[in-house]
Amino acid sequence: PPRIAPTSPEPCPLGPNSPPRAELGRGRGRGRGPVECPPFGGTKYGNPRHLGSFFPSTSSSLLPGLVQQVDGRLPLANEYLLLSGGARQGTVDVDPGVLGCLAPGADYDADYTLLVPILQARGCPVTLDLRRCPPGHAWLALAPFGAEACHRWADCCRHHGNEAYLAPGLVSAWFSQALGTVADRARAAPRRGGPAVERVAGQGGLVTLLLSHGEVRVLYDVLPVVAFQGWPAAAREWLGRSHFWDGKLREEDVAGGFYLLPDTSGLAWRLSFSRSELHLKKAVPPPLLQAYRAARAALGGAWGRRVGPYHLWTLVLWACERLPARYLGREENAAHCLLGLLDDMAAGLGAGACPHYFLPGCDRLAGGLELGLAHAVAAVRGDPAGHLRQAVERVKMATKLGRGPDAGSGGADPREPQDECIVGGALDLFGYRGDRAFLG
């Protein structure tokens, strides 16, 4: 699509607007499951810190782990994926318009995303039905999982013809109710020294948990997902191309598995490559990651109904495919990368297009327009330093109004080990050295 004229000098074009690299051909990756984790405890993917270093060890038996004891539907030996940052930070591909308005500092002090598999496709051939779905979505028939799974999930199915399909809306409603029941029990019989349950709210296919321990509040966006090993046929063309991570990451790690996330309506589940993205992030040059976090902070709450930080992350991956790593890896180019990300987001919004990184031919916008967000992106592009300065002030004010560690608890900030945004560092890109403030 044609680019929107930049409002400040020296644009740095990023994104999928230029032709991809020549395809060299790659073999199909072998399936490999993620490392097993104990229920709700254990090691976080993407962050070596153990949950017990923040919450007491009793959290390993809290909420998601207890759902299995209460309901009995979840796999007995489950494998969770825990990501630093909540869904509002773009960790997963969900529509931002369905998420509630919660702000870091004012409402929570640290945030995570937790994917909880309700089914695991291991050793059973599963065919995803893509014929009746929007691009990037699939219907999931229960029959391949066996008679026991069909019986266990019968009340969360809808029939189409002679086939029973797992309904994401019904699964989300069940999961929200189950977590709410467990949370009520936790409130009625609190564990000494353990975190307190402040909030349980289902919204947009996920459940937001807000836990507190002393003066520190941690938000978990928990999603019920279906976990698969191997690689979907719909993304096989992507796997056959050359990529920026060639020689840096192992194919069996990048293409070891994927998920289905619950969508908000109908029978369609959304294909998710969160585990692949976790590995890909390791190969993204640090200056480009810094630019991504700066853009995310500057745009703040301006995200649209369908376009959010995940779309910005998609542009980062496209930039890595298009531009030389030696250019993206230079610290002096971080500011240019920020301007380029904003340019490409403006161009995509103007054209109503956001090509999916993993699924060729899939457009996450598909002609939809987000005019309000387009104006916000143009405003940030015109004065990035000013908007980053405002982002710092918003976080500082929210922290003062909240009751997090910066508001007087005197404790260590649990967010510090996270691979998340330090807004003050982003301001250095444009010569403004403000106070360091964390943005969830």
Secondary structure, DSSP 8 states (H G I E B T S, - for coil): ------SSS-----STTS--------------------TT-SEETTEEEEGGGTS-GGGGGSTHHHHHHHH--S-SS---EEEES-GGGTSS---GGGS----BTTTBSEEEEEEEEEEEE-SS----B-TTS-TTEEB-BSGGG-HHHHHHTGGGEEEETTEEEE-HHHHHHHHHHHHHHHHHHHHHS--TTS-EEEEEEEETTEEEEEEEETTEEEEEEEEEEEEEES--GGGHHHHTS--TTTTTS-HHHHTSEEEEEE-SSTT-EEEE-HHHHHHHHTTS-HHHHHHHHHHHHHHTT---SS--HHHHHHHHHHHHHHS-HHHHT-GGGHHHHHHHHHHHHHHHHHHT--B-SSSTT-BSSTT---HHHHHHHHHHHH-HHHHHHHHHHHHHHHHHHS-SGGGTT-S--TTTTSS-EEHHHHHGGGT------EE-
